[in-house]
Amino acid sequence: MIVEDERTFRLFQLLSTNPDQVKTARELSEQLNVSVRTVKNDMPKVKEIAEKSGVRIISKKREGYWAEIVNAEQFRPVEWQMHVYFNEVNALDENKKRAYEITRILISQQGYMTVDDIADLLHLSRSSIKTALKEMRGILREFQLELLSCPGKGLKVSGSELNLRFCILELFANHHVTAFSVSTYKPYCDYFTVGEMELGSVRRLLIESLHRHQIHILDNNIHRISRFVFVLLNRKKKGHTVEIDNKAAQDLKSMKEYGLACDFAAELRKRRPDVCLQESDILSLELLILMWNDLSDDDPIDQDYPLFAAPCEGLAAAILNAVRQEWGLEFPDRSRALRILKACLIPHYVQIHFNFIGYNLMIGQIVENNYGSSSPLSVALAMSAAQVIEDHSQHPVSEFFLLDMAVRFFVILNLIDYEYRPRRILLCSSAGYQSTAVLRRKLLHKFGPDAFARMDCAEFYEVRQIDQSQYDAVILNNSVLRFPYPIPHVCVDLTPSEKQLDQIESEIILDGYPLNALLKEIKFKPDFVFDEFHYLNRRDFIKVLSYRWARNPHQTENLRQSLMHYSDSCIYNETAVLILSQKYTGTAVFEIYRLERKGMWLSKEIKTILFLAVDFHHHPQRARFIEQLTYGLVSDQNQLESLIRTENLNDLAGVVKAVLK
């Protein structure tokens, strides 16, 4: 069955990625969350995989198991496949894995299939199959498909051919170009092979067409579209055709992506005369390209997408108004922010306009550390945007779109500049006045002239007589003659090393940014670290925060509902970050909860939770500060550990300073 195959492969991965390291059956069982007996029973299959992969698995009684690489060249491609699979696909619980595999089996059938037949095929009980059906119905709903049940006949997946194809594609799960199907059900796997046609050659043709038409798509989605070609060809072979009504077809043909899809189909026909895509196939390819188009604010949106430009601009304006009302955040360059959000909304509006499209689930898209999740404030703002979109369109926002929106907010937040006060520096050298010119040139070359308001040179004996209140720091090159100066000072070599230049940047240059002042304005309170916190589950933790910070029962419920919107998209490096508007708590909040042991949020493990409540009071620099603070804490675990250890609120400015470097 699928779970056993994946588990066996995982066992092989645990042993082969650490060759010569002995692991006991108990250690392996704990890593896989299975029994010792299961590990021992799986080991013959692991040894079979190893033999085919240029690896020998050795076992010794009372010691354990270890791997020995016999043929490195033979093992290399298998090692890459393991890296791709175990790093690109979300961790799934057993019930969800079963639901996906049952869906693959049923969607590959022409007619009905009984529960008993599915149970026999997967070596599972009827009750296990029935338990997975609820999860399966949820998967199908995301593609506007339904599960039909007929007494005496069994189960069948029903819906439009287009959405069936989309679902088949997404169930492949791992969309890396070198990935293999996680399913062992041959009729499903056959959808992704067409004679001797190679995925790589289809992908190259698609990339060439994208270049010619100057259209951009994320790499992972290029792999998806390439595999979709195999799906549509195999569905055609079985006699299934896509139906798109005349109005939708006319709208699709009016957009430039139609030209790209036609060009790609023509190139494919040149290389493979036996491959002929019909008009409906070309239009379905265009729909995928439209949904995954990586548009920027530089693209001529009004010209290229006249159907969507006006409603997307109106929706982008509504989002910015909601962010201002909810967070007290007004972006300095509102017109640029509007264009960035407008570009992001076009692919989403494609699904709203062509409401027959069901593609709201992207199984393999969200890797363990998605870049959108690395900016927690951007995720929080994207969640506010998602609420506006759903209220406006009555159309659900997918997790993929939420994280894409988070990336756009990250770009907008990084357009906010801090006010910088150029530094006033006094230089002196024990080698004489003239030698300070070398130091001065080095500093100007490294940091640029805009970093300095003035840079004066003096002899050592003059320094103490100068009014040092006119300077921000002293830089000298003789530690022996260093005096207790009343302003910051750094001692360097006559030609400063990179390490010394880094020290100047940290202790002098970056102090030109008002980080400490911003921290004081936000007014976080001390005593913010809760170490060894007893965490049960997401729901109970949210309940704790709600009772802790809400001021009345009504606010308690509002705070709880707002926090319940946080899914696994708020997690990066096993750290969940929850950011809310200060209106829910009545005061600024910054708290760190270090769990006594790792717990689960939804389907991802966490070991730390950060909770913030903020209001930017129409000061965008505060938003930039919070974005960089939370980004720094989730991206650099050393910074987070140091903050937990010191429990010093003033160290937050140091975290932002490290990000600025």
C-alpha positions as CSV (number, residue, x, y, z in Angstrom):
1,M,0.0,0.0,0.0
2,I,1.0,3.6,-0.5
3,V,1.9,4.3,3.1
4,E,4.1,1.3,3.4
5,D,5.9,2.2,0.1
6,E,6.6,5.7,1.3
7,R,7.6,4.5,4.7
8,T,10.1,2.0,3.2
9,F,11.6,4.8,1.0
10,R,11.8,7.0,4.1
11,L,13.6,4.2,6.0
12,F,16.1,3.9,3.2
13,Q,16.6,7.7,3.2
14,L,17.3,7.8,7.0
15,L,20.0,5.1,6.6
16,S,21.6,6.1,3.3
17,T,21.9,9.9,3.9
18,N,24.1,9.1,6.9
19,P,26.2,6.2,5.7
20,D,28.3,4.3,8.2
21,Q,26.1,5.7,11.1
22,V,24.6,2.9,13.1
23,K,20.9,3.3,13.9
24,T,18.9,1.0,16.1
25,A,15.4,-0.3,15.1
26,R,14.1,1.7,18.1
27,E,15.7,5.0,16.8
28,L,14.3,4.4,13.4
29,S,10.8,3.6,14.7
30,E,10.8,6.8,16.8
31,Q,11.7,8.9,13.7
32,L,8.9,7.3,11.7
33,N,6.4,7.1,14.5
34,V,5.9,3.4,14.0
35,S,6.6,0.2,16.0
36,V,9.9,-1.5,16.2
37,R,8.3,-4.6,14.7
38,T,7.1,-2.5,11.7
39,V,10.7,-1.3,11.1
40,K,12.0,-4.9,11.2
41,N,9.3,-6.1,8.9
42,D,10.1,-3.3,6.4
43,M,13.8,-4.0,6.4
44,P,13.8,-6.7,3.6
45,K,12.1,-4.2,1.3
46,V,14.6,-1.5,2.3
47,K,17.4,-3.8,1.4
48,E,15.8,-4.4,-2.1
49,I,15.7,-0.7,-2.7
50,A,19.3,-0.4,-1.5
51,E,20.5,-3.1,-3.8
52,K,19.0,-1.4,-6.9
53,S,20.5,1.9,-5.8
54,G,24.1,1.0,-5.3
55,V,23.9,0.7,-1.5
56,R,24.3,-2.1,0.9
57,I,22.3,-2.2,4.2
58,I,24.2,-4.0,6.9
59,S,22.6,-5.2,10.1
60,K,24.2,-6.6,13.2
61,K,22.5,-8.1,16.2
62,R,22.5,-5.8,19.3
63,E,24.0,-3.0,17.3
64,G,21.5,-1.9,14.6
65,Y,21.5,-1.0,10.9
66,W,23.8,1.1,8.7
67,A,24.3,1.8,5.0
68,E,27.4,1.4,2.9
69,I,27.6,3.2,-0.4
70,V,28.9,0.6,-2.9
71,N,28.3,2.4,-6.2
72,A,28.3,6.2,-5.7
73,E,27.4,6.9,-9.4
74,Q,24.4,4.6,-9.2
75,F,23.3,6.1,-5.8
76,R,23.6,9.7,-6.9
77,P,20.3,10.0,-8.9
78,V,18.4,8.1,-6.1
79,E,19.8,10.4,-3.5
80,W,18.6,13.4,-5.5
81,Q,15.1,11.8,-5.8
82,M,15.0,11.4,-2.0
83,H,16.0,15.0,-1.6
84,V,13.3,16.2,-4.0
85,Y,10.6,14.1,-2.4
86,F,11.3,14.6,1.3
87,N,12.0,18.4,0.9
88,E,9.4,19.5,-1.6
89,V,6.1,18.0,-0.3
90,N,4.2,18.9,2.8
91,A,4.1,16.4,5.7
92,L,0.7,14.7,5.6
93,D,-1.0,12.6,8.2
94,E,-2.0,9.0,7.4
95,N,-5.7,9.8,6.8
96,K,-4.8,12.5,4.2
97,K,-2.3,10.2,2.5
98,R,-5.0,7.6,2.2
99,A,-7.6,10.1,1.0
100,Y,-5.2,11.3,-1.8
101,E,-4.5,7.7,-2.9
102,I,-8.2,6.7,-2.9
103,T,-8.9,9.9,-5.0
104,R,-6.2,8.8,-7.4
105,I,-7.7,5.4,-7.7
106,L,-11.3,6.6,-8.2
107,I,-10.4,9.4,-10.6
108,S,-8.7,6.9,-12.8
109,Q,-11.8,4.7,-13.1
110,Q,-14.3,5.0,-16.0
111,G,-17.2,3.8,-13.8
112,Y,-18.0,2.9,-10.2
113,M,-15.7,1.1,-7.7
114,T,-16.8,-0.6,-4.5
115,V,-15.3,0.2,-1.1
116,D,-14.3,-3.5,-0.8
117,D,-12.3,-3.3,-4.1
118,I,-10.5,-0.2,-2.8
119,A,-9.8,-1.8,0.6
120,D,-8.4,-4.9,-1.1
121,L,-6.3,-2.8,-3.4
122,L,-4.7,-0.8,-0.6
123,H,-4.7,-3.7,2.0
124,L,-6.8,-1.6,4.3
125,S,-10.1,-2.2,6.2
126,R,-13.4,-0.9,5.1
127,S,-13.6,1.3,8.1
128,S,-10.2,2.9,7.2
129,I,-11.5,3.6,3.7
130,K,-14.7,5.1,5.0
131,T,-12.8,7.3,7.5
132,A,-10.7,8.7,4.6
133,L,-13.8,9.5,2.5
134,K,-14.7,12.7,4.4
135,E,-11.2,14.0,3.7
136,M,-11.5,12.9,0.1
137,R,-14.8,14.8,-0.4
138,G,-13.0,17.9,0.9
139,I,-10.2,17.5,-1.7
140,L,-12.8,17.0,-4.5
141,R,-14.7,20.2,-3.5
142,E,-11.6,22.2,-4.1
143,F,-11.8,21.2,-7.8
144,Q,-15.6,21.6,-8.0
145,L,-15.9,17.8,-8.2
146,E,-18.1,15.5,-6.1
147,L,-18.1,11.9,-4.9
148,L,-21.1,9.9,-6.1
149,S,-22.3,6.9,-4.1
150,C,-24.6,4.4,-5.6
151,P,-25.9,1.3,-3.6
152,G,-24.7,-1.9,-5.2
153,K,-22.3,-0.1,-7.5
154,G,-19.9,1.8,-5.2
155,L,-18.2,5.2,-5.6
156,K,-17.4,7.4,-8.5
157,V,-15.8,10.9,-9.0
158,S,-18.1,13.2,-11.0
159,G,-17.6,16.7,-12.5
160,S,-16.4,18.6,-15.6
161,E,-13.6,17.1,-17.7
162,L,-11.5,20.2,-17.2
163,N,-11.6,20.0,-13.4
164,L,-11.0,16.3,-13.5
165,R,-7.8,16.9,-15.4
166,F,-6.8,19.7,-13.0
167,C,-7.4,17.3,-10.0
168,I,-5.4,14.5,-11.7
169,L,-2.5,16.9,-12.2
170,E,-2.5,18.2,-8.7
171,L,-2.7,14.8,-7.1
172,F,0.8,14.1,-8.6
173,A,1.7,15.9,-5.3
174,N,5.4,16.6,-6.0
175,H,5.8,18.9,-8.9
176,H,9.6,19.1,-9.1
177,V,10.8,18.4,-12.6
178,T,12.7,15.3,-11.6
179,A,10.1,14.0,-9.2
180,F,8.3,10.7,-9.5
181,S,4.6,9.9,-8.6
182,V,4.1,9.1,-5.0
183,S,1.3,6.7,-6.1
184,T,1.8,3.1,-6.9
185,Y,-1.6,2.8,-8.7
186,K,-0.6,2.1,-12.3
187,P,-3.7,3.5,-14.1
188,Y,-3.1,6.8,-12.4
189,C,0.7,6.8,-13.0
190,D,0.0,6.1,-16.7
191,Y,-1.6,9.6,-17.1
192,F,2.0,11.0,-16.9
193,T,3.6,8.9,-19.7
194,V,3.1,9.2,-23.5
195,G,5.2,6.8,-25.4
196,E,8.8,8.1,-25.6
197,M,7.9,11.7,-25.0
198,E,10.0,13.2,-22.2
199,L,8.9,15.7,-19.6
200,G,12.2,17.6,-20.0
201,S,11.6,18.2,-23.7
202,V,8.1,19.4,-23.1
203,R,9.3,21.7,-20.4
204,R,12.0,23.2,-22.7
205,L,9.4,23.9,-25.4
206,L,7.2,25.6,-22.9
207,I,10.1,27.8,-21.5
208,E,11.0,28.8,-25.0
209,S,7.4,29.9,-25.7
210,L,7.3,31.8,-22.5
211,H,10.5,33.7,-23.4
212,R,9.2,34.5,-26.9
213,H,5.9,35.9,-25.4
214,Q,7.6,37.6,-22.4
215,I,5.4,35.9,-19.9
216,H,6.7,34.8,-16.5
217,I,5.6,31.7,-14.5
218,L,7.1,30.3,-11.3
219,D,9.4,27.4,-11.9
220,N,7.3,24.9,-10.0
221,N,4.2,25.8,-12.1
222,I,6.2,25.3,-15.3
223,H,6.6,21.7,-14.2
224,R,2.9,21.5,-13.5
225,I,1.9,22.8,-17.0
226,S,4.4,20.4,-18.6
227,R,2.9,17.4,-16.8
228,F,-0.6,18.7,-17.7
229,V,0.2,18.1,-21.4
230,F,0.6,14.4,-20.6
231,V,-2.7,14.3,-18.7
232,L,-4.7,15.9,-21.4
233,L,-3.2,13.6,-24.1
234,N,-4.0,10.5,-22.1
235,R,-7.5,11.7,-21.3
236,K,-8.1,12.4,-25.0
237,K,-6.9,8.9,-25.8
238,K,-9.6,7.6,-23.5
239,G,-12.2,9.6,-25.4
240,H,-12.7,12.5,-22.9
241,T,-13.0,16.0,-24.2
242,V,-13.1,19.4,-22.5
243,E,-16.1,21.7,-23.2
244,I,-15.7,25.4,-22.9
245,D,-18.7,27.6,-23.8
246,N,-18.5,30.2,-26.6
247,K,-18.4,33.3,-24.4
248,A,-15.6,31.9,-22.2
249,A,-13.7,30.8,-25.4
250,Q,-14.1,34.3,-26.9
251,D,-12.8,35.9,-23.7
252,L,-9.8,33.6,-23.5
253,K,-8.9,34.3,-27.1
254,S,-8.8,38.0,-26.4
255,M,-5.7,37.6,-24.1
256,K,-2.1,37.3,-25.0
257,E,-1.7,34.0,-23.2
258,Y,-3.8,32.4,-26.0
259,G,-1.1,33.3,-28.5
260,L,1.5,31.6,-26.2
261,A,-0.7,28.5,-25.8
262,C,-1.1,28.2,-29.6
263,D,2.6,28.8,-30.2
264,F,3.5,26.1,-27.6
265,A,1.0,23.6,-29.2
266,A,2.5,24.3,-32.7
267,E,6.0,23.7,-31.5
268,L,4.9,20.5,-29.8
269,R,3.3,19.3,-33.1
270,K,6.6,20.1,-35.0
271,R,8.6,17.9,-32.6
272,R,5.9,15.2,-32.2
273,P,3.6,15.0,-35.3
274,D,1.5,12.4,-33.5
275,V,0.6,15.1,-30.9
276,C,-2.3,17.3,-32.0
277,L,-3.9,19.6,-29.5
278,Q,-7.5,20.6,-30.2
279,E,-8.8,24.1,-29.6
280,S,-10.3,23.1,-26.2
281,D,-7.0,21.7,-25.1
282,I,-5.2,24.9,-26.1
283,L,-7.7,26.9,-24.1
284,S,-7.3,24.7,-21.0
285,L,-3.5,25.2,-21.2
286,E,-4.1,28.9,-21.5
287,L,-6.3,28.8,-18.3
288,L,-3.4,27.3,-16.4
289,I,-1.0,29.9,-17.7
290,L,-3.4,32.7,-16.8
291,M,-3.9,31.3,-13.2
292,W,-0.1,31.0,-12.7
293,N,1.1,34.1,-14.5
294,D,3.7,35.8,-12.3
295,L,2.8,39.4,-13.2
296,S,4.6,42.5,-11.9
297,D,3.6,46.1,-11.5
298,D,5.7,46.9,-14.6
299,D,3.4,44.9,-16.8
300,P,0.8,46.8,-18.9
301,I,-2.1,45.3,-17.0
302,D,-4.8,47.7,-18.5
303,Q,-3.7,46.9,-22.0
304,D,-3.2,43.1,-21.6
305,Y,-6.2,42.3,-19.4
306,P,-9.0,44.8,-20.1
307,L,-11.6,42.3,-18.8
308,F,-10.0,42.2,-15.3
309,A,-8.0,45.5,-14.9
310,A,-10.7,47.7,-13.6
311,P,-12.2,45.2,-11.0
312,C,-8.7,44.3,-9.8
313,E,-7.8,47.9,-9.3
314,G,-11.0,48.5,-7.3
315,L,-10.3,45.4,-5.2
316,A,-6.7,46.5,-4.7
317,A,-7.9,49.9,-3.4
318,A,-10.4,48.2,-1.1
319,I,-7.5,46.0,0.3
320,L,-5.4,49.1,1.0
321,N,-8.3,50.8,2.7
322,A,-8.9,47.8,4.9
323,V,-5.2,47.6,5.8
324,R,-5.3,51.3,6.8
325,Q,-8.4,50.8,8.9
326,E,-7.3,47.5,10.5
327,W,-3.7,48.3,11.1
328,G,-3.3,52.1,11.0
329,L,-1.0,51.6,8.1
330,E,-0.8,53.9,5.1
331,F,1.9,53.1,2.6
332,P,3.9,56.1,1.5
333,D,3.8,55.1,-2.2
334,R,0.2,54.2,-2.4
335,S,0.0,54.2,-6.2
336,R,2.9,51.7,-6.4
337,A,1.3,49.5,-3.8
338,L,-1.9,49.6,-5.8
339,R,-0.2,48.5,-8.9
340,I,1.7,45.6,-7.1
341,L,-1.6,44.3,-5.6
342,K,-3.5,44.8,-8.9
343,A,-0.9,42.6,-10.7
344,C,-1.2,39.9,-8.0
345,L,-5.0,39.9,-8.2
346,I,-5.3,39.2,-12.0
347,P,-4.7,35.4,-11.7
348,H,-7.2,35.2,-8.9
349,Y,-9.7,37.2,-10.9
350,V,-9.3,34.7,-13.7
351,Q,-10.9,32.0,-11.5
352,I,-13.6,34.4,-10.4
353,H,-14.5,35.3,-14.0
354,F,-14.3,31.8,-15.4
355,N,-16.2,30.4,-12.4
356,F,-16.3,26.9,-13.9
357,I,-12.6,26.5,-12.9
358,G,-12.0,24.4,-9.8
359,Y,-8.4,24.7,-8.7
360,N,-8.2,25.8,-5.1
361,L,-5.9,23.2,-3.8
362,M,-2.1,23.0,-4.5
363,I,-0.9,19.9,-2.7
364,G,2.8,20.1,-3.4
365,Q,3.3,23.8,-3.6
366,I,4.0,24.7,0.0
367,V,7.4,23.4,1.0
368,E,8.5,23.3,4.6
369,N,9.9,26.8,4.6
370,N,7.9,28.8,2.0
371,Y,9.5,32.2,1.4
372,G,6.1,34.0,1.9
373,S,6.0,32.6,5.5
374,S,9.4,34.1,6.3
375,S,7.8,37.5,6.6
376,P,5.2,37.1,9.3
377,L,3.8,40.7,9.0
378,S,3.4,40.2,5.3
379,V,1.4,37.0,6.0
380,A,-0.8,39.0,8.5
381,L,-1.5,41.7,5.9
382,A,-2.2,39.1,3.3
383,M,-4.8,37.5,5.6
384,S,-6.5,40.9,5.9
385,A,-6.5,41.1,2.1
386,A,-7.9,37.6,1.8
387,Q,-10.9,38.6,4.0
388,V,-11.6,41.6,1.7
389,I,-11.4,39.4,-1.4
390,E,-13.6,36.7,0.0
391,D,-16.2,39.2,1.2
392,H,-16.1,40.9,-2.2
393,S,-16.2,37.9,-4.5
394,Q,-17.6,35.1,-2.4
395,H,-14.7,33.1,-3.8
396,P,-12.3,31.3,-1.4
397,V,-8.7,32.3,-1.3
398,S,-6.3,29.3,-1.6
399,E,-3.2,28.9,0.6
400,F,-1.0,29.3,-2.5
401,F,-2.6,32.7,-3.3
402,L,-2.4,33.8,0.3
403,L,1.4,33.2,0.3
404,D,1.7,34.9,-3.1
405,M,-0.1,37.9,-1.7
406,A,2.3,37.8,1.3
407,V,5.3,38.1,-1.1
408,R,3.7,41.2,-2.7
409,F,3.2,42.8,0.7
410,F,6.8,42.0,1.5
411,V,7.8,44.0,-1.6
412,I,5.5,46.9,-0.6
413,L,6.9,46.9,3.0
414,N,10.4,47.0,1.7
415,L,9.6,50.1,-0.3
416,I,9.3,51.9,3.1
417,D,12.5,53.8,3.9
418,Y,13.7,54.6,7.4
419,E,14.8,58.2,8.0
420,Y,18.6,58.0,8.1
421,R,20.7,60.6,10.0
422,P,24.1,60.6,8.2
423,R,26.9,60.0,10.7
424,R,29.3,62.7,12.0
425,I,32.7,60.9,12.4
426,L,36.0,62.0,13.9
427,L,39.0,60.2,12.6
428,C,42.5,60.1,14.2
429,S,45.6,58.0,13.6
430,S,48.8,57.4,15.6
431,A,50.6,57.4,12.2
432,G,49.7,61.1,11.7
433,Y,47.1,63.4,10.2
434,Q,47.9,62.4,6.6
435,S,47.4,58.6,7.2
436,T,43.8,59.2,8.2
437,A,43.1,59.9,4.5
438,V,43.6,56.2,3.8
439,L,41.0,55.3,6.5
440,R,38.6,58.0,5.2
441,R,38.8,56.7,1.6
442,K,38.2,53.1,2.8
443,L,35.0,54.2,4.7
444,L,33.7,56.2,1.8
445,H,34.3,53.3,-0.6
446,K,32.6,50.8,1.8
447,F,29.5,52.9,2.9
448,G,29.2,55.6,0.3
449,P,29.2,59.4,0.9
450,D,25.5,59.5,1.8
451,A,26.3,57.6,5.0
452,F,28.3,60.6,6.4
453,A,27.3,64.2,7.2
454,R,30.9,65.0,8.0
455,M,34.2,63.1,8.5
456,D,36.9,65.2,10.1
457,C,40.5,64.2,10.8
458,A,42.5,65.2,13.9
459,E,45.7,64.3,15.8
460,F,45.4,62.3,18.9
461,Y,46.2,65.2,21.2
462,E,43.5,67.3,19.6
463,V,40.7,64.8,20.1
464,R,40.1,65.6,23.8
465,Q,40.0,69.3,23.1
466,I,37.4,69.1,20.4
467,D,33.7,69.5,21.2
468,Q,32.7,65.8,20.8
469,S,29.0,66.6,21.0
470,Q,29.3,67.6,17.4
471,Y,30.1,64.0,16.5
472,D,28.4,60.6,16.7
473,A,31.6,58.5,17.0
474,V,35.3,58.4,17.0
475,I,37.3,56.0,14.8
476,L,41.0,55.6,15.7
477,N,43.7,53.2,15.0
478,N,45.7,53.0,18.3
479,S,44.1,51.1,21.2
480,V,47.0,52.1,23.5
481,L,46.2,55.8,23.2
482,R,42.4,55.3,23.5
483,F,40.8,57.5,26.1
484,P,37.3,57.2,27.8
485,Y,35.5,59.2,25.1
486,P,32.0,60.3,25.9
487,I,30.7,59.1,22.5
488,P,31.0,55.7,20.8
489,H,34.4,54.8,19.5
490,V,35.9,52.0,17.5
491,C,39.6,51.0,17.2
492,V,40.7,49.7,13.8
493,D,43.9,49.1,11.8
494,L,45.2,51.8,9.5
495,T,43.7,49.8,6.7
496,P,40.6,48.3,8.4
497,S,39.8,44.6,7.9
498,E,36.4,43.4,6.8
499,K,35.7,42.4,10.4
500,Q,36.5,45.9,11.6
501,L,34.4,47.4,8.9
502,D,31.5,45.2,10.0
503,Q,32.0,46.5,13.5
504,I,31.9,50.1,12.3
505,E,28.7,49.3,10.4
506,S,27.0,47.7,13.4
507,E,28.1,50.2,16.1
508,I,28.2,53.4,14.1
509,I,26.6,53.4,10.6
510,L,23.4,51.6,11.5
511,D,22.9,53.8,14.5
512,G,21.9,56.4,12.0
513,Y,18.5,54.6,11.7
514,P,15.9,55.4,14.4
515,L,15.5,51.8,15.5
516,N,15.6,52.5,19.3
517,A,13.3,55.4,18.9
518,L,10.8,53.2,16.9
519,L,11.0,50.5,19.6
520,K,10.1,53.0,22.3
521,E,7.2,54.4,20.2
522,I,5.7,50.9,19.8
523,K,5.7,50.5,23.6
524,F,6.2,46.7,24.1
525,K,6.2,45.6,27.7
526,P,8.9,43.7,29.5
527,D,8.5,40.1,30.8
528,F,7.8,38.8,27.4
529,V,9.4,35.4,27.5
530,F,7.5,32.3,28.6
531,D,10.0,29.4,28.6
532,E,9.0,25.7,28.9
533,F,5.4,26.5,28.0
534,H,3.0,23.6,28.3
535,Y,1.4,23.4,24.8
536,L,-1.4,21.1,24.1
537,N,-2.7,22.1,20.7
538,R,-3.5,25.1,18.5
539,R,-7.1,25.5,19.6
540,D,-6.3,25.5,23.3
541,F,-3.3,27.9,22.9
542,I,-5.5,30.3,21.0
543,K,-8.1,30.1,23.8
544,V,-5.3,30.9,26.3
545,L,-4.3,34.1,24.4
546,S,-7.9,35.1,24.0
547,Y,-8.6,35.0,27.7
548,R,-5.2,36.6,28.5
549,W,-5.6,39.7,26.4
550,A,-9.2,40.3,25.7
551,R,-11.0,42.8,28.0
552,N,-14.6,41.4,27.8
553,P,-16.4,38.3,26.5
554,H,-17.2,39.9,23.2
555,Q,-13.5,40.8,22.6
556,T,-12.5,37.3,23.7
557,E,-14.5,35.8,20.9
558,N,-13.3,38.3,18.3
559,L,-9.7,37.7,19.3
560,R,-10.2,33.9,19.2
561,Q,-11.8,34.0,15.7
562,S,-9.1,36.2,14.3
563,L,-6.3,33.9,15.6
564,M,-8.2,30.8,14.3
565,H,-7.5,32.1,10.8
566,Y,-3.8,31.4,11.2
567,S,-3.0,28.2,9.3
568,D,0.4,26.5,8.7
569,S,1.3,29.5,6.5
570,C,2.3,31.4,9.7
571,I,5.1,28.9,10.4
572,Y,8.8,29.2,9.4
573,N,11.7,27.3,10.9
574,E,9.3,25.6,13.4
575,T,8.3,29.1,14.7
576,A,4.6,30.2,14.5
577,V,4.1,34.0,14.4
578,L,0.7,35.4,15.1
579,I,0.3,39.1,14.5
580,L,-3.0,41.0,15.2
581,S,-4.1,44.6,15.2
582,Q,-3.8,46.2,18.6
583,K,-7.6,46.9,18.6
584,Y,-8.0,43.3,19.8
585,T,-5.8,43.7,22.9
586,G,-6.0,47.5,23.6
587,T,-2.2,47.6,24.0
588,A,1.0,46.7,22.2
589,V,2.0,43.0,22.8
590,F,5.2,41.1,22.1
591,E,5.5,37.6,23.6
592,I,7.6,34.6,23.0
593,Y,6.4,31.1,24.0
594,R,9.1,28.5,24.0
595,L,7.3,25.1,24.2
596,E,8.5,22.5,26.6
597,R,8.4,20.0,23.8
598,K,7.6,20.3,20.1
599,G,3.9,20.4,19.2
600,M,1.7,20.5,16.1
601,W,0.0,23.6,14.8
602,L,-2.2,22.1,12.0
603,S,0.1,19.7,10.2
604,K,3.4,21.3,10.9
605,E,5.7,21.0,13.9
606,I,6.4,24.0,16.1
607,K,8.8,24.6,19.0
608,T,8.2,28.4,19.4
609,I,5.3,30.8,19.1
610,L,5.5,34.6,18.8
611,F,2.4,36.7,19.5
612,L,2.3,40.3,18.6
613,A,-0.4,43.0,18.7
614,V,0.5,46.3,17.0
615,D,-1.0,49.5,15.6
616,F,1.2,51.5,13.3
617,H,-0.7,54.8,13.9
618,H,0.0,55.9,10.4
619,H,3.8,55.7,10.9
620,P,4.9,53.2,8.1
621,Q,8.4,53.0,9.5
622,R,7.0,51.1,12.5
623,A,5.6,48.6,10.1
624,R,9.0,48.2,8.5
625,F,10.5,47.7,11.9
626,I,8.0,45.0,12.8
627,E,8.5,43.3,9.4
628,Q,12.3,43.2,9.9
629,L,12.0,42.2,13.5
630,T,9.8,39.2,12.9
631,Y,11.7,38.2,9.7
632,G,15.0,38.3,11.7
633,L,13.6,36.2,14.5
634,V,12.2,33.4,12.3
635,S,15.1,33.4,9.8
636,D,17.9,33.4,12.4
637,Q,17.4,31.0,15.2
638,N,20.5,32.2,17.0
639,Q,18.9,35.7,17.3
640,L,15.7,34.1,18.7
641,E,17.7,31.9,21.2
642,S,19.7,34.9,22.3
643,L,16.5,36.9,22.9
644,I,15.0,34.1,25.0
645,R,18.2,33.9,27.0
646,T,18.6,37.6,27.7
647,E,14.9,38.6,28.0
648,N,16.1,42.1,27.1
649,L,13.5,44.1,25.2
650,N,16.2,46.5,24.0
651,D,17.8,43.6,22.0
652,L,14.9,43.8,19.5
653,A,16.5,46.8,17.9
654,G,19.7,44.7,17.5
655,V,17.7,42.0,15.6
656,V,16.5,44.6,13.1
657,K,20.0,46.0,12.8
658,A,21.3,42.5,11.9
659,V,18.6,42.3,9.2
660,L,19.6,45.7,7.8
661,K,23.2,44.5,7.5
